[in-house]
């Protein structure tokens, strides 16, 4: 029996969002990139209403950098384009 990932998960490819172009905010929401440490979190940013944000309870998987190293995100976040 073959099972597709899309049968188990909702798979999304985010729009382009680059960390260095975001407003850094110590108490903001997590920004997830292809970083292989710290659960993929590169910093906290002001929530950008022009881009989608995600609730906690999601799995992120980088397509570059630490390719296919999955991380569980328990807090709200926004995400880089290569994840």
Secondary structure, DSSP 4 states (H G I P E B T S, - for coil): ----HHHHS----PPP--GGGSPEEEEEEEEE-S-SSGGGEEEEE---TTS--B-SSEEEE-SSSSTT-EEEE-S-EEE-TT-
